[in-house]
Amino acid sequence: MRRLLGYLRRFWLRYAIGMLCTFGTATLAMAVPTLLRSGINAIQAGHYQRLPKVALLICLAATAMGVVRWFSRFMIFNAGRDIEYEIRKDLFTRLLWLGPQFFERFQTGDLMSRMINDINALRMMVGMGLLSAVNAPLYYIYALILMVSIDPRLTAASIIPYIVMFAIVRRISRSLMARNLQVQEGLGRIGAKVQESLAGIHVIKAYCVEEHETARFRQLNQEYNEQGLALARLRGIMAPLVRLAAASSSMIVLIYGGSQVMSHRMSLGDLVAFMGYLAQLAWPTLSLSYLINIYQRGRASLARLNQIFDAPLPWAVTALSDGRIGSTQGEPEDRAEISGAVQWRNVSFSYFAWLGDGKGGQPYALRDINVAVPAGSKLAIVGRTGAGKSTMVKLLTRMLEPTQGEVLIDGRNIRELPLNRLRQVVGVVPQEANLFSQTITYNVAFGRIEASAEAVSQAVEVAGLRSDLNAMPRGLETIVGERGMALSGGQKQRVTIARALVYDTPILVLDDALASVDTETERNVLQNLAAAPGRHRTTIVVSHRASTVRDADLIIVLEQGRIAERGTHESLMERGGIYAELFRRQLLEEELAAY
């Protein structure tokens, strides 16, 4: 709750005004029974001339109460909306800065549910829930003081049903937190399943497993429905309990209070006022069940959101000099020119150590990697699937941290570079093309939103997309659809290459970025990159195709996480080892594909 209190403090003035108005509302509400008592006593005494004045005062009090109540809700509910906005903004920022370990644990649909449903529950908690939390005690204190002033014994008798009710509600409320948490988690699982199924809809249709997926969703939906019904049954007990307590209390007042009036120990006006004060407890008492539900649901939602807020940040982020997530203000200026020399020095990496699993003896994805790449040269990393090629380049951008050793740029450990600066000098084109549901122009210029049309056009030309664009009615303004569904796999990969060219970094990493195109197209794109005017960049090409990297200045062959071979194309072919075998096999495959 400490984190939520921090947000509440930001809007303390609005809450203070809202609470003050709530106090005013309660005062005006209690004035109405007092005025009724005065009017009835005036009737009994025969002072009829006082009735118009009493009636006018009752109307004014009711009108003022309505205005003040509206203003109190306006202030408190708007503050709740602003807190919802702030939490959602901070949560989204946090998600953007969390590392890959976090996203290994949580599904996208579940995170979306937390961003929407759980934050909405918190808004209700700091809005209507907070108002009810102040309203109910205030009305009880106010009404009980006035009731005791009329008849203490009648007051004691009338609140017995409420005391019994509170005891029962307290026992029930203990289960509400757990039930609400189950419902919120169930909703998260449904969201995750829907997102997963829609993202993989082509696979589902291709394998004709619609019925299987429907059954899986039906099971999740049934579980969520049962959890919701269990929670509803628990909630359903609350309102009848409150109404039973209110009705029992009214019955006691009518019987006991009526006898007091008949024996002339209490005036009729006092009995009417007493009933009026008791009636003022009806809404706070009814809101009690609502308040408990909102509070327990809010607590459950806050616990789920704290799993995101409290998730450890990657070392690369926590090492930001100013310690503020999402901000580069305050970082030391680091605008030294980067030439692009890259070195892996004694680097080993284990995913088990990275995830915090296992103690010693864990298998290594990379072992004793030593490679130096001069600025402006081209390094090719080849090897079979699972050899560690992508892991090696992820260490360069600090998506992963070395278990041992260090990675250097221009002789400087990349840990010494601010994270934003590092990723401004290393452009990466991953094998999986991630596109946004916007135009091709938007996706190409994503890293440099201010990029000129000329820069975008030149990048598209180098990436080999020009002929594809000519076949599209809207060219660069074509909407690619969600995750680039309107484009082929090869087109998506070339869009991401164009994006990296517009980003214009001194180091460019192509992580099997042309795996979805044929060998000839891949060779042409790589030749275009080498001949492109502008920056003389260091290029690191990861490929499972040895035939497309023959022009690299240095080729390393990874085998089971170690460098098995290194050299130029000619020297490796003369050696007749793994590289030569891969090269000849791929040439044979290309020849067979040509027939």
C-alpha positions as CSV (number, residue, x, y, z in Angstrom):
1,M,0.0,0.0,0.0
2,R,3.0,2.3,0.4
3,R,3.3,2.8,-3.3
4,L,-0.4,3.7,-3.6
5,L,0.0,6.2,-0.8
6,G,2.7,7.9,-2.8
7,Y,0.2,8.5,-5.6
8,L,-2.4,9.7,-3.2
9,R,0.0,12.3,-1.7
10,R,0.4,13.9,-5.2
11,F,-3.3,14.9,-5.1
12,W,-3.7,15.5,-1.4
13,L,-5.3,18.9,-1.9
14,R,-8.1,17.7,-4.1
15,Y,-8.7,14.8,-1.6
16,A,-8.7,17.3,1.3
17,I,-11.3,19.5,-0.5
18,G,-13.4,16.4,-1.3
19,M,-13.3,15.2,2.3
20,L,-14.2,18.7,3.6
21,C,-17.2,18.7,1.2
22,T,-18.1,15.2,2.4
23,F,-18.2,16.6,6.0
24,G,-20.4,19.4,4.7
25,T,-22.7,16.8,3.1
26,A,-23.0,14.8,6.3
27,T,-23.8,18.0,8.3
28,L,-26.6,19.0,5.9
29,A,-27.9,15.4,5.8
30,M,-28.3,15.4,9.6
31,A,-29.9,18.8,9.5
32,V,-33.0,17.5,7.7
33,P,-34.2,15.1,10.6
34,T,-33.5,17.9,13.1
35,L,-35.7,20.3,11.1
36,L,-38.4,17.6,10.8
37,R,-38.4,17.3,14.6
38,S,-38.8,21.0,14.9
39,G,-41.7,21.0,12.4
40,I,-43.5,18.1,14.1
41,N,-43.1,19.6,17.6
42,A,-44.4,22.9,16.2
43,I,-47.5,21.0,14.9
44,Q,-48.1,19.4,18.2
45,A,-47.7,22.7,20.0
46,G,-50.1,24.4,17.5
47,H,-47.4,26.8,16.1
48,Y,-48.5,26.4,12.5
49,Q,-47.0,29.7,11.5
50,R,-43.5,28.1,11.8
51,L,-44.2,25.4,9.2
52,P,-43.4,27.4,6.0
53,K,-40.0,28.5,7.5
54,V,-39.2,24.9,8.4
55,A,-40.2,23.6,5.0
56,L,-38.1,26.3,3.3
57,L,-35.1,25.4,5.4
58,I,-35.5,21.7,4.6
59,C,-35.6,22.5,0.9
60,L,-32.5,24.7,1.2
61,A,-30.6,22.0,3.2
62,A,-31.5,19.3,0.7
63,T,-30.5,21.5,-2.3
64,A,-27.2,22.5,-0.7
65,M,-26.5,18.9,0.3
66,G,-26.9,17.8,-3.4
67,V,-24.6,20.6,-4.6
68,V,-21.9,19.8,-2.0
69,R,-22.2,16.1,-2.6
70,W,-21.7,16.6,-6.3
71,F,-18.6,18.7,-5.7
72,S,-17.1,16.2,-3.3
73,R,-17.5,13.4,-5.8
74,F,-16.2,15.6,-8.6
75,M,-13.0,16.3,-6.6
76,I,-12.4,12.7,-5.4
77,F,-13.4,10.9,-8.5
78,N,-11.3,13.1,-10.7
79,A,-8.3,12.6,-8.5
80,G,-8.9,8.9,-8.8
81,R,-8.9,9.2,-12.6
82,D,-5.6,11.1,-12.5
83,I,-4.0,8.5,-10.2
84,E,-5.2,5.9,-12.8
85,Y,-3.5,7.8,-15.5
86,E,-0.2,8.2,-13.5
87,I,-0.1,4.5,-12.5
88,R,-0.8,3.3,-16.1
89,K,1.9,5.7,-17.4
90,D,4.4,4.5,-14.9
91,L,3.6,0.9,-15.4
92,F,4.0,1.1,-19.1
93,T,7.3,2.9,-18.7
94,R,8.4,0.1,-16.3
95,L,7.4,-2.6,-18.8
96,L,9.5,-0.9,-21.5
97,W,12.6,-1.0,-19.3
98,L,12.3,-4.5,-17.9
99,G,14.6,-7.1,-19.2
100,P,14.0,-10.3,-21.1
101,Q,13.9,-12.4,-17.9
102,F,10.7,-10.7,-16.9
103,F,9.0,-11.4,-20.2
104,E,10.0,-15.0,-20.0
105,R,7.7,-15.3,-16.9
106,F,4.7,-13.3,-17.9
107,Q,2.4,-13.7,-20.9
108,T,1.4,-10.7,-23.0
109,G,-2.3,-11.1,-22.5
110,D,-1.9,-11.3,-18.7
111,L,0.2,-8.1,-18.7
112,M,-2.6,-6.4,-20.8
113,S,-5.1,-7.5,-18.3
114,R,-3.1,-5.9,-15.5
115,M,-2.7,-2.7,-17.5
116,I,-6.5,-2.4,-17.9
117,N,-8.5,-4.4,-15.4
118,D,-6.2,-4.2,-12.4
119,I,-5.6,-0.5,-12.8
120,N,-9.4,0.1,-13.2
121,A,-9.8,-1.7,-9.9
122,L,-7.3,0.6,-8.2
123,R,-9.2,3.6,-9.6
124,M,-12.3,2.4,-8.0
125,M,-10.4,1.9,-4.8
126,V,-9.0,5.4,-4.7
127,G,-12.3,6.9,-6.0
128,M,-15.6,5.4,-4.8
129,G,-13.8,3.2,-2.3
130,L,-12.1,6.1,-0.5
131,L,-15.2,8.2,-0.6
132,S,-17.2,5.3,1.0
133,A,-14.4,4.7,3.6
134,V,-14.7,8.4,4.7
135,N,-18.5,8.6,4.3
136,A,-19.5,5.6,6.4
137,P,-17.6,6.4,9.6
138,L,-18.5,10.0,9.4
139,Y,-22.2,9.3,9.1
140,Y,-22.1,6.7,11.9
141,I,-20.3,9.1,14.3
142,Y,-22.6,12.0,13.4
143,A,-25.8,10.0,13.6
144,L,-24.9,8.1,16.8
145,I,-24.0,11.4,18.6
146,L,-27.4,12.9,17.7
147,M,-29.2,9.6,18.5
148,V,-27.6,9.4,21.9
149,S,-28.6,13.0,22.6
150,I,-32.2,11.9,22.2
151,D,-32.2,8.5,24.0
152,P,-29.1,6.6,24.9
153,R,-30.9,3.3,25.7
154,L,-32.9,3.4,22.4
155,T,-29.6,4.0,20.6
156,A,-27.9,1.1,22.3
157,A,-30.8,-1.2,21.4
158,S,-31.0,0.0,17.8
159,I,-27.3,-0.7,17.0
160,I,-27.3,-4.3,18.3
161,P,-28.2,-5.7,14.8
162,Y,-25.4,-3.6,13.3
163,I,-22.9,-5.0,15.7
164,V,-23.9,-8.6,14.8
165,M,-23.8,-7.7,11.1
166,F,-20.2,-6.2,11.4
167,A,-19.0,-9.4,13.1
168,I,-20.3,-11.6,10.3
169,V,-19.0,-9.3,7.6
170,R,-15.6,-9.2,9.1
171,R,-15.4,-13.0,8.8
172,I,-16.7,-13.0,5.2
173,S,-14.3,-10.2,4.1
174,R,-11.3,-12.4,4.9
175,S,-12.2,-14.6,1.9
176,L,-12.9,-11.7,-0.4
177,M,-9.2,-10.9,-1.0
178,A,-8.4,-14.5,-2.0
179,R,-11.5,-14.8,-4.2
180,N,-10.8,-11.4,-5.9
181,L,-7.2,-12.4,-6.6
182,Q,-8.4,-15.7,-8.2
183,V,-10.8,-13.8,-10.4
184,Q,-8.2,-11.3,-11.5
185,E,-5.7,-14.0,-12.3
186,G,-8.3,-16.0,-14.2
187,L,-9.1,-12.9,-16.3
188,G,-5.4,-12.5,-17.0
189,R,-5.2,-16.1,-18.2
190,I,-8.2,-15.6,-20.5
191,G,-6.5,-12.4,-21.9
192,A,-3.3,-14.3,-22.4
193,K,-5.1,-17.1,-24.2
194,V,-7.0,-14.8,-26.5
195,Q,-3.8,-12.9,-27.4
196,E,-1.8,-16.1,-28.0
197,S,-4.6,-17.5,-30.2
198,L,-5.0,-14.4,-32.3
199,A,-1.3,-14.0,-32.7
200,G,-1.0,-17.6,-33.9
201,I,-4.3,-17.7,-35.9
202,H,-2.6,-18.7,-39.1
203,V,-1.0,-21.7,-37.4
204,I,-4.3,-22.7,-35.8
205,K,-6.0,-22.6,-39.2
206,A,-3.1,-24.3,-41.0
207,Y,-3.3,-27.3,-38.6
208,C,-7.1,-27.3,-38.3
209,V,-7.0,-27.2,-34.5
210,E,-9.9,-24.7,-34.1
211,E,-11.9,-27.2,-32.0
212,H,-8.9,-28.0,-29.8
213,E,-8.2,-24.3,-29.2
214,T,-11.9,-23.7,-28.5
215,A,-11.9,-26.5,-26.0
216,R,-8.9,-25.0,-24.2
217,F,-10.5,-21.6,-24.1
218,R,-13.8,-23.1,-22.9
219,Q,-11.9,-24.7,-20.0
220,L,-10.3,-21.4,-19.0
221,N,-13.6,-19.6,-19.4
222,Q,-15.4,-22.2,-17.3
223,E,-12.8,-21.9,-14.5
224,Y,-13.1,-18.1,-14.6
225,N,-16.9,-18.4,-14.6
226,E,-16.8,-20.6,-11.5
227,Q,-14.4,-18.3,-9.7
228,G,-16.7,-15.3,-10.6
229,L,-19.8,-17.2,-9.4
230,A,-18.0,-18.1,-6.1
231,L,-17.1,-14.4,-5.6
232,A,-20.6,-13.3,-6.5
233,R,-22.1,-15.7,-4.0
234,L,-19.8,-14.3,-1.3
235,R,-20.6,-10.7,-2.3
236,G,-24.3,-11.7,-2.5
237,I,-24.4,-12.4,1.3
238,M,-23.3,-8.9,2.1
239,A,-26.3,-6.8,0.9
240,P,-29.0,-9.0,2.5
241,L,-27.1,-8.9,5.8
242,V,-27.0,-5.1,5.6
243,R,-30.7,-4.9,4.8
244,L,-31.6,-7.3,7.5
245,A,-29.6,-5.3,10.1
246,A,-31.3,-2.1,8.9
247,A,-34.8,-3.6,9.0
248,S,-34.2,-5.2,12.5
249,S,-32.9,-1.9,13.8
250,S,-36.0,0.0,12.5
251,M,-38.3,-2.6,14.1
252,I,-36.6,-2.2,17.4
253,V,-36.9,1.6,17.2
254,L,-40.6,1.4,16.2
255,I,-41.4,-1.0,19.1
256,Y,-39.3,0.5,21.8
257,G,-39.5,4.1,20.6
258,G,-43.2,3.8,20.1
259,S,-43.7,2.6,23.7
260,Q,-41.6,5.6,24.9
261,V,-43.9,8.0,22.9
262,M,-47.0,6.4,24.3
263,S,-45.7,6.7,27.8
264,H,-44.8,10.4,27.1
265,R,-41.2,9.8,27.8
266,M,-40.3,10.9,24.3
267,S,-42.0,13.3,22.0
268,L,-43.2,12.3,18.5
269,G,-40.8,14.8,17.0
270,D,-37.9,13.1,18.8
271,L,-39.0,9.7,17.5
272,V,-39.3,11.0,13.9
273,A,-35.8,12.7,14.2
274,F,-34.4,9.4,15.6
275,M,-35.8,7.5,12.7
276,G,-34.4,10.1,10.4
277,Y,-30.9,9.7,11.9
278,L,-31.2,6.0,11.7
279,A,-32.3,6.3,8.0
280,Q,-29.1,8.3,7.3
281,L,-27.2,5.1,8.3
282,A,-28.9,3.1,5.5
283,W,-26.7,4.2,2.6
284,P,-23.4,4.1,4.5
285,T,-24.3,0.6,5.8
286,L,-25.3,-0.5,2.3
287,S,-22.1,0.9,0.9
288,L,-20.2,-1.1,3.4
289,S,-20.4,-4.3,1.4
290,Y,-19.5,-2.3,-1.7
291,L,-16.6,-0.8,0.1
292,I,-15.2,-4.1,1.3
293,N,-15.5,-5.6,-2.1
294,I,-13.7,-2.6,-3.7
295,Y,-11.0,-2.6,-1.1
296,Q,-10.3,-6.3,-1.4
297,R,-10.4,-6.2,-5.2
298,G,-8.0,-3.2,-5.1
299,R,-5.6,-5.0,-2.8
300,A,-5.6,-8.0,-5.1
301,S,-5.0,-5.8,-8.1
302,L,-2.2,-3.9,-6.3
303,A,-0.5,-7.1,-5.5
304,R,-0.6,-8.1,-9.2
305,L,0.7,-4.7,-10.3
306,N,3.5,-4.8,-7.7
307,Q,4.8,-7.9,-9.4
308,I,5.7,-5.6,-12.3
309,F,6.8,-2.6,-10.2
310,D,9.0,-4.7,-8.0
311,A,10.5,-6.9,-10.8
312,P,14.2,-6.4,-10.8
313,L,15.5,-4.2,-13.6
314,P,18.4,-5.4,-15.7
315,W,21.9,-4.4,-14.6
316,A,22.1,-2.3,-17.7
317,V,19.2,-0.1,-16.7
318,T,19.9,0.1,-13.0
319,A,23.4,1.3,-13.9
320,L,22.0,4.5,-15.5
321,S,23.9,7.3,-13.9
322,D,20.8,9.2,-12.7
323,G,18.9,6.1,-11.6
324,R,15.7,7.3,-13.2
325,I,13.8,4.9,-15.5
326,G,12.8,6.3,-18.8
327,S,14.8,9.4,-18.5
328,T,18.2,10.3,-19.9
329,Q,18.4,13.7,-18.2
330,G,21.2,13.9,-15.8
331,E,23.3,11.3,-17.6
332,P,26.9,12.4,-18.2
333,E,27.5,13.6,-21.7
334,D,29.1,10.8,-23.7
335,R,29.2,12.1,-27.2
336,A,32.7,10.8,-28.0
337,E,32.9,9.7,-31.6
338,I,32.5,5.9,-31.9
339,S,34.6,4.4,-34.7
340,G,33.1,0.9,-34.4
341,A,35.8,-1.4,-33.2
342,V,34.3,-4.4,-31.4
343,Q,35.9,-7.1,-29.3
344,W,34.6,-10.1,-27.3
345,R,37.3,-10.8,-24.7
346,N,37.2,-14.1,-22.8
347,V,33.4,-14.2,-23.0
348,S,31.4,-17.0,-21.6
349,F,27.6,-17.1,-21.1
350,S,25.1,-19.4,-19.5
351,Y,21.4,-18.9,-19.7
352,F,21.0,-20.8,-16.4
353,A,23.2,-18.3,-14.6
354,W,21.4,-15.4,-16.3
355,L,18.0,-16.7,-15.2
356,G,19.3,-17.5,-11.7
357,D,18.7,-21.2,-12.0
358,G,21.3,-23.8,-10.9
359,K,24.5,-23.5,-8.9
360,G,27.6,-24.2,-10.7
361,G,28.2,-26.8,-13.4
362,Q,25.5,-25.2,-15.6
363,P,25.9,-25.7,-19.4
364,Y,27.3,-22.7,-21.3
365,A,25.7,-21.3,-24.5
366,L,29.1,-19.6,-25.2
367,R,32.5,-20.5,-24.0
368,D,35.8,-18.6,-24.2
369,I,34.9,-16.3,-27.1
370,N,37.8,-14.1,-28.2
371,V,37.1,-12.0,-31.3
372,A,38.4,-8.6,-32.4
373,V,36.7,-6.7,-35.2
374,P,38.5,-3.6,-36.5
375,A,36.4,-0.5,-37.2
376,G,34.8,-0.5,-40.6
377,S,35.4,-4.2,-41.2
378,K,32.9,-7.0,-41.7
379,L,32.6,-10.0,-39.4
380,A,30.5,-13.0,-40.3
381,I,29.3,-15.5,-37.7
382,V,28.2,-18.8,-39.1
383,G,27.3,-22.1,-37.6
384,R,24.6,-24.7,-37.2
385,T,21.3,-24.0,-35.4
386,G,21.8,-23.6,-31.6
387,A,25.5,-22.9,-31.9
388,G,25.2,-19.6,-30.0
389,K,25.3,-17.1,-32.9
390,S,22.3,-14.9,-31.7
391,T,23.5,-15.1,-28.1
392,M,26.8,-13.6,-29.1
393,V,25.3,-10.5,-30.7
394,K,22.8,-10.0,-27.9
395,L,25.7,-9.6,-25.6
396,L,26.8,-6.6,-27.7
397,T,23.6,-4.7,-27.1
398,R,23.4,-5.8,-23.4
399,M,20.1,-7.7,-24.0
400,L,22.2,-10.3,-22.1
401,E,25.1,-9.9,-19.7
402,P,28.3,-12.0,-20.0
403,T,28.6,-14.7,-17.3
404,Q,32.4,-14.2,-17.6
405,G,34.6,-11.9,-19.6
406,E,33.7,-8.5,-21.3
407,V,32.5,-7.0,-24.5
408,L,34.3,-3.8,-25.7
409,I,33.6,-1.1,-28.2
410,D,36.6,1.0,-29.2
411,G,38.5,-0.6,-26.4
412,R,35.9,0.4,-23.8
413,N,33.8,-2.0,-21.7
414,I,30.2,-1.5,-22.9
415,R,29.1,-1.5,-19.3
416,E,30.8,1.9,-19.0
417,L,28.5,3.3,-21.7
418,P,25.1,4.7,-20.8
419,L,22.5,2.2,-22.1
420,N,20.9,4.7,-24.4
421,R,24.2,5.7,-25.9
422,L,25.2,2.1,-26.5
423,R,22.0,1.4,-28.4
424,Q,22.5,4.5,-30.4
425,V,25.7,3.2,-31.8
426,V,24.7,-0.4,-32.4
427,G,21.9,-1.1,-34.8
428,V,20.4,-4.6,-34.8
429,V,18.2,-6.2,-37.4
430,P,16.8,-9.4,-35.7
431,Q,15.7,-12.5,-37.5
432,E,12.1,-12.0,-36.3
433,A,10.8,-8.8,-37.9
434,N,8.7,-6.7,-35.6
435,L,6.6,-4.2,-37.4
436,F,3.9,-1.8,-36.2
437,S,0.4,-1.5,-37.7
438,Q,1.3,1.7,-39.6
439,T,2.7,2.6,-43.0
440,I,6.0,1.3,-44.4
441,T,7.4,4.8,-44.1
442,Y,6.5,4.9,-40.4
443,N,8.2,1.5,-39.8
444,V,11.3,2.4,-41.8
445,A,11.7,5.8,-40.0
446,F,10.8,4.4,-36.6
447,G,14.2,4.9,-35.0
448,R,14.6,8.4,-36.6
449,I,11.0,9.8,-36.7
450,E,12.4,13.1,-38.1
451,A,14.2,11.3,-41.0
452,S,13.7,12.9,-44.4
453,A,11.9,11.3,-47.3
454,E,15.2,11.1,-49.2
455,A,16.8,9.1,-46.4
456,V,13.8,6.7,-46.2
457,S,13.8,6.2,-50.0
458,Q,17.6,5.5,-50.1
459,A,17.3,3.0,-47.3
460,V,14.5,1.2,-49.1
461,E,16.6,1.1,-52.2
462,V,19.6,-0.4,-50.4
463,A,17.3,-3.0,-48.7
464,G,16.1,-4.2,-52.0
465,L,12.4,-3.2,-51.5
466,R,12.0,-0.9,-54.4
467,S,10.5,-3.5,-56.8
468,D,8.1,-4.7,-54.1
469,L,6.9,-1.2,-53.5
470,N,6.2,-0.6,-57.1
471,A,3.7,-3.5,-57.0
472,M,1.9,-1.9,-54.1
473,P,-0.9,0.6,-55.0
474,R,0.1,3.0,-52.2
475,G,3.9,2.3,-52.2
476,L,5.6,3.6,-49.0
477,E,2.2,4.6,-47.6
478,T,1.0,1.0,-47.6
479,I,-0.4,-0.1,-44.2
480,V,1.5,-3.2,-43.2
481,G,-1.2,-4.5,-40.8
482,E,-0.7,-6.0,-37.3
483,R,2.8,-7.4,-37.0
484,G,3.3,-6.8,-40.7
485,M,0.6,-9.3,-41.8
486,A,0.2,-7.6,-45.2
487,L,3.8,-8.3,-46.1
488,S,5.7,-11.5,-46.9
489,G,8.4,-12.7,-44.5
490,G,11.2,-11.5,-46.8
491,Q,9.5,-8.1,-47.2
492,K,9.2,-7.7,-43.5
493,Q,12.9,-8.5,-43.0
494,R,13.9,-6.0,-45.6
495,V,11.8,-3.3,-44.0
496,T,13.7,-3.9,-40.8
497,I,17.0,-3.6,-42.6
498,A,15.8,-0.3,-44.1
499,R,14.9,0.8,-40.6
500,A,18.4,0.1,-39.3
501,L,19.9,2.0,-42.2
502,V,17.9,5.1,-41.4
503,Y,18.9,4.7,-37.8
504,D,22.4,5.1,-39.2
505,T,24.7,3.6,-36.5
506,P,28.5,3.0,-36.7
507,I,27.9,-0.7,-35.9
508,L,25.3,-2.7,-37.8
509,V,24.3,-6.2,-36.7
510,L,22.3,-8.5,-39.1
511,D,21.2,-11.4,-36.9
512,D,20.1,-13.9,-39.6
513,A,18.1,-10.9,-40.9
514,L,17.5,-12.4,-44.4
515,A,16.6,-15.9,-43.4
516,S,13.2,-15.6,-45.1
517,V,14.6,-14.6,-48.6
518,D,16.4,-16.7,-51.1
519,T,20.2,-16.9,-51.3
520,E,20.4,-14.6,-54.4
521,T,18.3,-11.9,-52.8
522,E,20.3,-12.1,-49.6
523,R,23.6,-11.8,-51.5
524,N,22.3,-8.7,-53.4
525,V,21.1,-7.0,-50.2
526,L,24.5,-7.6,-48.6
527,Q,26.3,-6.2,-51.6
528,N,24.1,-3.1,-51.6
529,L,24.9,-2.6,-47.9
530,A,28.6,-2.8,-48.7
531,A,28.4,-0.4,-51.6
532,A,25.9,2.1,-50.0
533,P,27.2,5.6,-49.7
534,G,27.5,7.4,-46.3
535,R,28.9,6.0,-43.1
536,H,31.8,3.5,-43.2
537,R,30.3,1.1,-40.6
538,T,31.3,-2.0,-38.9
539,T,29.1,-4.8,-40.1
540,I,28.4,-8.1,-38.2
541,V,26.5,-10.6,-40.2
542,V,25.0,-13.7,-38.5
543,S,23.9,-16.4,-41.0
544,H,23.4,-20.1,-41.3
545,R,24.3,-19.7,-44.9
546,A,28.0,-19.9,-45.4
547,S,27.6,-19.1,-49.1
548,T,26.4,-15.5,-48.5
549,V,29.3,-14.3,-46.3
550,R,32.3,-15.2,-48.4
551,D,33.3,-11.5,-48.8
552,A,33.6,-11.0,-45.0
553,D,36.9,-9.7,-43.6
554,L,36.7,-12.3,-40.9
555,I,34.5,-15.4,-40.6
556,I,34.1,-17.3,-37.4
557,V,32.4,-20.7,-37.1
558,L,30.6,-21.5,-33.9
559,E,30.2,-25.1,-32.8
560,Q,28.5,-25.9,-29.5
561,G,29.2,-22.4,-28.1
562,R,32.9,-22.3,-29.0
563,I,34.8,-20.9,-31.9
564,A,35.7,-23.9,-34.0
565,E,37.2,-22.1,-36.9
566,R,38.2,-18.6,-38.0
567,G,39.6,-16.9,-41.0
568,T,38.7,-15.7,-44.5
569,H,36.6,-17.6,-46.9
570,E,39.6,-18.8,-48.9
571,S,41.6,-19.9,-45.8
572,L,38.6,-21.8,-44.4
573,M,37.9,-23.5,-47.6
574,E,41.5,-24.6,-47.8
575,R,41.3,-26.1,-44.3
576,G,38.4,-28.3,-45.4
577,G,36.7,-28.2,-42.0
578,I,33.1,-27.3,-40.8
579,Y,32.9,-24.1,-42.8
580,A,33.9,-25.9,-46.0
581,E,31.4,-28.6,-45.4
582,L,28.6,-26.1,-44.8
583,F,29.6,-24.1,-47.9
584,R,29.6,-27.1,-50.2
585,R,26.4,-28.5,-48.8
586,Q,24.6,-25.2,-49.4
587,L,25.9,-24.8,-52.9
588,L,24.6,-28.3,-53.6
589,E,21.2,-27.3,-52.1
590,E,21.1,-24.2,-54.3
591,E,21.9,-26.2,-57.4
592,L,19.2,-28.7,-56.6
593,A,16.7,-25.9,-56.0
594,A,17.5,-24.4,-59.4
595,Y,16.2,-27.5,-61.2
